[in-house]
Amino acid sequence: MTDETDTQKSHGRLSIRASLKPRDLMEEKPRLKGAWEARIVTLFPEAFPGTLGLSLMGKALEMGLWRLETHDLRQFGEGRHRNVDDTPAGGGAGMVLRADVVDRALHAAMQDAPDDRARWPVVYLSPRGRPFDQATARRFAACDGLTLLCGRFEGVDQRVLDHWGIEEVSLGDFVMTGGEIAAQAMIDAAVRLRPGVLGNQASTEEESFSDGLLEHPQYTRPALWEGREIPAVLQSGNHGEIARWRRAEAERITAERRPDLIEKLRKGQG
C-alpha cells in the first residue's frame, strides 16, 4: 500500500496516485451540473483512468462532461495487513473477496448516490453475469452514474452481492484475472453516448448495433488503392441509393457473422 508521499504515476492525460483516502480523479477539474459519474471499487486504483484518459474520452473527462472516482478496496481490509479475502467456504482452490470488506468499500463508494438502482446501478464485473451489449450501454448512459465492483481471485462472497442488489454483467464468454479492463470497456461504451462527448451524435446513431445490425463497410480516399476501388454507389451522390446499399451491406455482414442478431430482429418484428 502506498501513501501520499509516493511518486505520482502518469496515466494518459491525467495523473493519479494511490492515497489513504479515495480520490476523485476530477480533482481541480470542472464539475458540470449533471455530469455522469463512474465510481470504481478495485484493488488496483492505479489502473484508472488508463485508456479512459486518452483521446475524446480523456478530453471529456478533463472538461467535466463525466467524472471518475476510484475506491481502493485494500483500504477497507481487515487487520494489520488489510486482508480483503479468505478461503472459500466448503473448500476449493483460490480465495474469495470478503463480504464485510466489500460492504465497507461500497458504503464509501455510494455516498450521496441515489438509492434508486434505475438511476444509479451497482455492477459486479463477472463472467457469469448477463452479457454486456449496446442496449446495456445505453441504459447505463441514461443513468446519473454507475458504481462498478472489480472482482479478483475466485470472486465475491454472494451475501454482499445479494445484500446490495448488485447486478452482475459480463464482458464476454471468457475469464480474466480481474474486472478492471472490463470496467474500462463498459465505461467507455456508456460515456461515449453522453451528449457532447463525441461531438457528432450522428456517429452513434449509424454504428454497429444501433439498429440491431452490424455496421456497413466504410471507405475513404484514395478512391483507388492496391487495385481496389471504392464502390461506385458511394461516389454517386445519390443519398437514397447510398442508404439502401449501406442497409443491404449491414444485413449481409450481420447474417454472415452474427446470425443470432438477425434471428433476434425477426422475432422482434414477428
C-alpha positions as a LaTeX table, in Angstrom:
\begin{tabular}{lrrr}
\hline
Residue & $x$ (\AA) & $y$ (\AA) & $z$ (\AA) \\
\hline
Met1 & 0.00 & 0.00 & 0.00 \\
Thr2 & 1.30 & 3.45 & $-0.86$ \\
Asp3 & 0.78 & 6.78 & 0.87 \\
Glu4 & 0.54 & 10.39 & $-0.20$ \\
Thr5 & 4.32 & 10.73 & $-0.37$ \\
Asp6 & 4.68 & 8.19 & $-3.17$ \\
Thr7 & 5.81 & 9.34 & $-6.59$ \\
Gln8 & 2.99 & 10.25 & $-8.94$ \\
Lys9 & 2.20 & 7.86 & $-11.76$ \\
Ser10 & 1.14 & 9.23 & $-15.12$ \\
His11 & $-1.76$ & 7.58 & $-16.96$ \\
Gly12 & $-2.66$ & 9.21 & $-20.25$ \\
Arg13 & $-3.85$ & 12.78 & $-19.91$ \\
Leu14 & $-4.29$ & 12.59 & $-16.16$ \\
Ser15 & $-2.00$ & 11.93 & $-13.21$ \\
Ile16 & $-3.13$ & 9.82 & $-10.26$ \\
Arg17 & $-1.62$ & 8.22 & $-7.19$ \\
Ala18 & $-2.93$ & 5.91 & $-4.50$ \\
Ser19 & $-3.79$ & 7.53 & $-1.17$ \\
Leu20 & $-5.32$ & 6.63 & 2.17 \\
Lys21 & $-8.49$ & 8.39 & 1.08 \\
Pro22 & $-10.47$ & 7.60 & $-2.09$ \\
Arg23 & $-9.63$ & 10.32 & $-4.60$ \\
Asp24 & $-11.79$ & 11.95 & $-7.18$ \\
Leu25 & $-9.84$ & 11.82 & $-10.45$ \\
Met26 & $-11.54$ & 15.05 & $-11.48$ \\
Glu27 & $-9.85$ & 16.92 & $-8.62$ \\
Glu28 & $-9.41$ & 20.59 & $-9.53$ \\
Lys29 & $-11.31$ & 19.98 & $-12.77$ \\
Pro30 & $-14.68$ & 21.48 & $-13.77$ \\
Arg31 & $-17.67$ & 19.80 & $-12.19$ \\
Leu32 & $-20.51$ & 20.37 & $-14.60$ \\
Lys33 & $-24.04$ & 20.04 & $-13.32$ \\
Gly34 & $-25.50$ & 16.67 & $-14.23$ \\
Ala35 & $-22.13$ & 15.21 & $-15.21$ \\
Trp36 & $-22.24$ & 11.41 & $-15.42$ \\
Glu37 & $-20.14$ & 9.63 & $-12.79$ \\
Ala38 & $-18.29$ & 6.33 & $-12.65$ \\
Arg39 & $-17.17$ & 5.07 & $-9.24$ \\
Ile40 & $-14.84$ & 2.09 & $-9.17$ \\
Val41 & $-14.16$ & $-0.28$ & $-6.28$ \\
Thr42 & $-10.90$ & $-2.03$ & $-7.09$ \\
Leu43 & $-7.72$ & $-3.49$ & $-5.64$ \\
Phe44 & $-5.82$ & $-1.64$ & $-8.38$ \\
Pro45 & $-6.89$ & 2.03 & $-8.48$ \\
Glu46 & $-3.68$ & 2.79 & $-10.40$ \\
Ala47 & $-5.28$ & 1.01 & $-13.39$ \\
Phe48 & $-7.51$ & 4.08 & $-13.87$ \\
Pro49 & $-8.10$ & 6.14 & $-15.87$ \\
Gly50 & $-5.95$ & 4.05 & $-18.23$ \\
Thr51 & $-7.30$ & 4.35 & $-21.77$ \\
Leu52 & $-10.21$ & 6.39 & $-20.39$ \\
Gly53 & $-7.77$ & 9.28 & $-20.02$ \\
Leu54 & $-6.93$ & 9.32 & $-23.73$ \\
Ser55 & $-8.41$ & 10.90 & $-26.87$ \\
Leu56 & $-12.01$ & 12.15 & $-26.80$ \\
Met57 & $-12.80$ & 10.25 & $-23.61$ \\
Gly58 & $-9.90$ & 11.90 & $-21.78$ \\
Lys59 & $-10.81$ & 15.32 & $-23.14$ \\
Ala60 & $-14.39$ & 14.89 & $-21.96$ \\
Leu61 & $-13.07$ & 13.87 & $-18.53$ \\
Glu62 & $-10.90$ & 16.99 & $-18.32$ \\
Met63 & $-13.83$ & 19.15 & $-19.42$ \\
Gly64 & $-16.02$ & 17.74 & $-16.67$ \\
Leu65 & $-18.54$ & 16.08 & $-19.01$ \\
Trp66 & $-18.12$ & 12.97 & $-16.87$ \\
Arg67 & $-16.30$ & 12.12 & $-13.64$ \\
Leu68 & $-14.22$ & 9.18 & $-12.48$ \\
Glu69 & $-13.61$ & 8.15 & $-8.88$ \\
Thr70 & $-11.69$ & 5.16 & $-7.52$ \\
His71 & $-12.01$ & 3.44 & $-4.14$ \\
Asp72 & $-9.11$ & 1.24 & $-3.13$ \\
Leu73 & $-10.58$ & $-1.98$ & $-1.72$ \\
Arg74 & $-7.39$ & $-2.62$ & 0.26 \\
Gln75 & $-8.10$ & 0.41 & 2.46 \\
Phe76 & $-11.18$ & $-1.36$ & 3.81 \\
Gly77 & $-9.38$ & $-4.62$ & 4.55 \\
Glu78 & $-9.24$ & $-6.45$ & 7.88 \\
Gly79 & $-6.46$ & $-6.25$ & 10.42 \\
Arg80 & $-2.90$ & $-5.05$ & 10.27 \\
His81 & $-2.31$ & $-6.44$ & 6.80 \\
Arg82 & $-5.59$ & $-5.13$ & 5.35 \\
Asn83 & $-6.75$ & $-8.59$ & 4.29 \\
Val84 & $-9.56$ & $-8.45$ & 1.73 \\
Asp85 & $-10.06$ & $-12.16$ & 1.02 \\
Asp86 & $-10.28$ & $-15.60$ & 2.63 \\
Thr87 & $-10.53$ & $-19.27$ & 1.64 \\
Pro88 & $-13.79$ & $-20.49$ & 0.03 \\
Ala89 & $-16.39$ & $-21.93$ & 2.41 \\
Gly90 & $-16.70$ & $-25.63$ & 1.67 \\
Gly91 & $-13.16$ & $-25.85$ & 0.37 \\
Gly92 & $-11.66$ & $-25.36$ & $-3.06$ \\
Ala93 & $-8.87$ & $-23.50$ & $-4.78$ \\
Gly94 & $-8.25$ & $-19.79$ & $-4.68$ \\
Met95 & $-9.56$ & $-17.01$ & $-2.46$ \\
Val96 & $-12.86$ & $-15.12$ & $-2.19$ \\
Leu97 & $-13.34$ & $-11.39$ & $-1.51$ \\
Arg98 & $-14.90$ & $-10.95$ & 1.94 \\
Ala99 & $-18.46$ & $-9.64$ & 2.29 \\
Asp100 & $-17.62$ & $-7.28$ & 5.18 \\
Val101 & $-14.69$ & $-5.72$ & 3.32 \\
Val102 & $-16.63$ & $-5.20$ & 0.10 \\
Asp103 & $-19.57$ & $-3.81$ & 2.10 \\
Arg104 & $-17.41$ & $-1.12$ & 3.69 \\
Ala105 & $-15.98$ & $-0.16$ & 0.31 \\
Leu106 & $-19.43$ & 0.09 & $-1.25$ \\
His107 & $-20.70$ & 2.30 & 1.58 \\
Ala108 & $-17.85$ & 4.70 & 0.79 \\
Ala109 & $-18.40$ & 4.48 & $-2.97$ \\
Met110 & $-22.16$ & 5.06 & $-2.72$ \\
Gln111 & $-22.04$ & 8.21 & $-0.58$ \\
Asp112 & $-24.50$ & 10.79 & $-1.95$ \\
Ala113 & $-25.56$ & 8.41 & $-4.76$ \\
Pro114 & $-29.29$ & 7.79 & $-5.31$ \\
Asp115 & $-30.73$ & 4.62 & $-3.75$ \\
Asp116 & $-32.76$ & 4.04 & $-6.91$ \\
Arg117 & $-30.87$ & 1.40 & $-8.91$ \\
Ala118 & $-32.56$ & 2.61 & $-12.09$ \\
Arg119 & $-30.78$ & 5.94 & $-11.61$ \\
Trp120 & $-27.52$ & 4.52 & $-10.27$ \\
Pro121 & $-26.78$ & 0.82 & $-10.93$ \\
Val122 & $-24.25$ & $-1.09$ & $-8.85$ \\
Val123 & $-22.49$ & $-3.61$ & $-11.09$ \\
Tyr124 & $-20.15$ & $-6.52$ & $-10.39$ \\
Leu125 & $-17.95$ & $-7.41$ & $-13.37$ \\
Ser126 & $-18.41$ & $-11.16$ & $-13.51$ \\
Pro127 & $-18.07$ & $-13.85$ & $-16.23$ \\
Arg128 & $-21.33$ & $-15.36$ & $-15.01$ \\
Gly129 & $-23.25$ & $-12.10$ & $-15.47$ \\
Arg130 & $-25.59$ & $-11.03$ & $-18.25$ \\
Pro131 & $-23.71$ & $-10.26$ & $-21.46$ \\
Phe132 & $-22.87$ & $-6.59$ & $-21.90$ \\
Asp133 & $-24.35$ & $-5.15$ & $-25.10$ \\
Gln134 & $-25.21$ & $-1.84$ & $-26.71$ \\
Ala135 & $-28.63$ & $-1.76$ & $-25.04$ \\
Thr136 & $-26.93$ & $-2.04$ & $-21.65$ \\
Ala137 & $-24.50$ & 0.72 & $-22.61$ \\
Arg138 & $-27.45$ & 2.96 & $-23.50$ \\
Arg139 & $-29.15$ & 2.13 & $-20.19$ \\
Phe140 & $-26.01$ & 2.95 & $-18.21$ \\
Ala141 & $-25.50$ & 6.18 & $-20.18$ \\
Ala142 & $-29.03$ & 7.31 & $-19.31$ \\
Cys143 & $-28.35$ & 6.95 & $-15.56$ \\
Asp144 & $-26.92$ & 9.58 & $-13.21$ \\
Gly145 & $-23.89$ & 7.37 & $-12.67$ \\
Leu146 & $-22.60$ & 3.89 & $-12.12$ \\
Thr147 & $-20.66$ & 2.03 & $-9.42$ \\
Leu148 & $-18.51$ & $-0.86$ & $-10.62$ \\
Leu149 & $-17.08$ & $-3.57$ & $-8.39$ \\
Cys150 & $-13.98$ & $-5.15$ & $-9.94$ \\
Gly151 & $-13.64$ & $-8.75$ & $-8.82$ \\
Arg152 & $-10.42$ & $-10.68$ & $-8.25$ \\
Phe153 & $-9.43$ & $-14.21$ & $-7.29$ \\
Glu154 & $-12.36$ & $-16.69$ & $-7.25$ \\
Gly155 & $-15.00$ & $-13.99$ & $-6.91$ \\
Val156 & $-17.02$ & $-12.18$ & $-4.24$ \\
Asp157 & $-18.96$ & $-13.54$ & $-1.27$ \\
Gln158 & $-22.52$ & $-13.99$ & $-2.56$ \\
Arg159 & $-24.03$ & $-12.44$ & 0.56 \\
Val160 & $-22.76$ & $-8.94$ & $-0.20$ \\
Leu161 & $-23.98$ & $-9.21$ & $-3.80$ \\
Asp162 & $-27.46$ & $-10.14$ & $-2.53$ \\
His163 & $-27.43$ & $-7.53$ & 0.24 \\
Trp164 & $-26.69$ & $-4.67$ & $-2.14$ \\
Gly165 & $-28.84$ & $-5.98$ & $-5.01$ \\
Ile166 & $-25.80$ & $-5.91$ & $-7.25$ \\
Glu167 & $-26.23$ & $-6.50$ & $-10.97$ \\
Glu168 & $-23.74$ & $-8.93$ & $-12.50$ \\
Val169 & $-22.55$ & $-8.10$ & $-16.03$ \\
Ser170 & $-20.09$ & $-9.97$ & $-18.24$ \\
Leu171 & $-17.93$ & $-8.55$ & $-21.00$ \\
Gly172 & $-17.98$ & $-11.90$ & $-22.79$ \\
Asp173 & $-17.68$ & $-15.65$ & $-22.53$ \\
Phe174 & $-14.12$ & $-15.71$ & $-21.24$ \\
Val175 & $-12.35$ & $-15.32$ & $-17.90$ \\
Met176 & $-9.91$ & $-12.53$ & $-16.98$ \\
Thr177 & $-7.73$ & $-12.05$ & $-13.91$ \\
Gly178 & $-9.83$ & $-9.11$ & $-12.73$ \\
Gly179 & $-12.60$ & $-6.70$ & $-13.64$ \\
Glu180 & $-10.55$ & $-3.56$ & $-14.28$ \\
Ile181 & $-10.25$ & $-3.94$ & $-18.06$ \\
Ala182 & $-13.92$ & $-4.89$ & $-18.35$ \\
Ala183 & $-14.86$ & $-1.85$ & $-16.27$ \\
Gln184 & $-12.93$ & 0.46 & $-18.59$ \\
Ala185 & $-14.64$ & $-1.07$ & $-21.63$ \\
Met186 & $-18.13$ & $-0.64$ & $-20.16$ \\
Ile187 & $-17.46$ & 2.92 & $-19.02$ \\
Asp188 & $-16.13$ & 3.82 & $-22.48$ \\
Ala189 & $-19.20$ & 2.33 & $-24.19$ \\
Ala190 & $-21.55$ & 4.28 & $-21.91$ \\
Val191 & $-19.74$ & 7.63 & $-21.71$ \\
Arg192 & $-19.34$ & 7.96 & $-25.49$ \\
Leu193 & $-23.15$ & 8.04 & $-25.70$ \\
Arg194 & $-23.38$ & 11.05 & $-23.39$ \\
Pro195 & $-24.13$ & 14.42 & $-25.04$ \\
Gly196 & $-21.06$ & 16.36 & $-26.13$ \\
Val197 & $-18.52$ & 13.56 & $-25.67$ \\
Leu198 & $-18.13$ & 12.58 & $-29.33$ \\
Gly199 & $-19.25$ & 15.87 & $-30.77$ \\
Asn200 & $-21.18$ & 14.26 & $-33.65$ \\
Gln201 & $-24.26$ & 12.49 & $-32.31$ \\
Ala202 & $-25.00$ & 11.05 & $-35.76$ \\
Ser203 & $-21.93$ & 8.84 & $-35.47$ \\
Thr204 & $-23.51$ & 6.91 & $-32.58$ \\
Glu205 & $-26.77$ & 6.50 & $-34.49$ \\
Glu206 & $-25.20$ & 4.86 & $-37.55$ \\
Glu207 & $-22.71$ & 2.47 & $-35.94$ \\
Ser208 & $-22.90$ & $-1.25$ & $-35.19$ \\
Phe209 & $-25.81$ & $-2.42$ & $-33.01$ \\
Ser210 & $-27.60$ & 0.96 & $-33.14$ \\
Asp211 & $-30.43$ & $-0.66$ & $-35.11$ \\
Gly212 & $-29.69$ & $-4.29$ & $-34.25$ \\
Leu213 & $-27.29$ & $-4.83$ & $-37.17$ \\
Leu214 & $-23.53$ & $-4.76$ & $-37.58$ \\
Glu215 & $-22.20$ & $-1.67$ & $-39.31$ \\
His216 & $-21.81$ & $-1.48$ & $-43.08$ \\
Pro217 & $-18.29$ & $-1.23$ & $-44.61$ \\
Gln218 & $-16.57$ & 2.16 & $-44.53$ \\
Tyr219 & $-14.30$ & 3.72 & $-47.21$ \\
Thr220 & $-12.32$ & 6.93 & $-47.70$ \\
Arg221 & $-9.64$ & 8.37 & $-50.01$ \\
Pro222 & $-7.79$ & 7.35 & $-52.10$ \\
Ala223 & $-10.54$ & 6.23 & $-54.49$ \\
Leu224 & $-8.25$ & 3.51 & $-55.90$ \\
Trp225 & $-5.90$ & 1.59 & $-53.63$ \\
Glu226 & $-3.96$ & $-1.60$ & $-54.48$ \\
Gly227 & $-6.30$ & $-2.17$ & $-57.41$ \\
Arg228 & $-9.38$ & $-1.88$ & $-55.20$ \\
Glu229 & $-11.94$ & 0.87 & $-55.83$ \\
Ile230 & $-14.46$ & 2.48 & $-53.54$ \\
Pro231 & $-17.91$ & 1.12 & $-54.54$ \\
Ala232 & $-19.35$ & 3.34 & $-57.24$ \\
Val233 & $-22.62$ & 3.91 & $-55.38$ \\
Leu234 & $-20.75$ & 5.71 & $-52.58$ \\
Gln235 & $-19.37$ & 8.18 & $-55.10$ \\
Ser236 & $-22.68$ & 8.69 & $-56.93$ \\
Gly237 & $-24.04$ & 11.46 & $-54.70$ \\
Asn238 & $-27.42$ & 9.66 & $-54.65$ \\
His239 & $-28.18$ & 9.60 & $-50.93$ \\
Gly240 & $-31.18$ & 7.31 & $-51.32$ \\
Glu241 & $-29.13$ & 4.69 & $-53.17$ \\
Ile242 & $-26.30$ & 5.05 & $-50.68$ \\
Ala243 & $-28.67$ & 4.45 & $-47.76$ \\
Arg244 & $-30.12$ & 1.35 & $-49.44$ \\
Trp245 & $-26.63$ & 0.00 & $-50.22$ \\
Arg246 & $-25.48$ & 0.52 & $-46.64$ \\
Arg247 & $-28.56$ & $-1.21$ & $-45.25$ \\
Ala248 & $-28.13$ & $-4.17$ & $-47.58$ \\
Glu249 & $-24.44$ & $-4.47$ & $-46.68$ \\
Ala250 & $-25.23$ & $-4.28$ & $-42.97$ \\
Glu251 & $-27.78$ & $-7.07$ & $-43.33$ \\
Arg252 & $-25.35$ & $-9.20$ & $-45.37$ \\
Ile253 & $-22.49$ & $-8.84$ & $-42.88$ \\
Thr254 & $-24.76$ & $-9.45$ & $-39.91$ \\
Ala255 & $-26.20$ & $-12.59$ & $-41.50$ \\
Glu256 & $-22.67$ & $-13.90$ & $-42.15$ \\
Arg257 & $-21.11$ & $-13.06$ & $-38.81$ \\
Arg258 & $-23.95$ & $-12.77$ & $-36.30$ \\
Pro259 & $-26.98$ & $-14.78$ & $-37.42$ \\
Asp260 & $-28.21$ & $-14.57$ & $-33.82$ \\
Leu261 & $-28.82$ & $-10.84$ & $-34.32$ \\
Ile262 & $-30.83$ & $-11.49$ & $-37.48$ \\
Glu263 & $-32.93$ & $-14.02$ & $-35.59$ \\
Lys264 & $-33.49$ & $-11.53$ & $-32.79$ \\
Leu265 & $-34.65$ & $-8.90$ & $-35.28$ \\
Arg266 & $-37.05$ & $-11.37$ & $-36.89$ \\
Lys267 & $-38.54$ & $-12.29$ & $-33.52$ \\
Gly268 & $-38.92$ & $-8.62$ & $-32.65$ \\
Gln269 & $-40.79$ & $-7.97$ & $-35.89$ \\
Gly270 & $-42.92$ & $-11.09$ & $-35.60$ \\
\hline
\end{tabular}
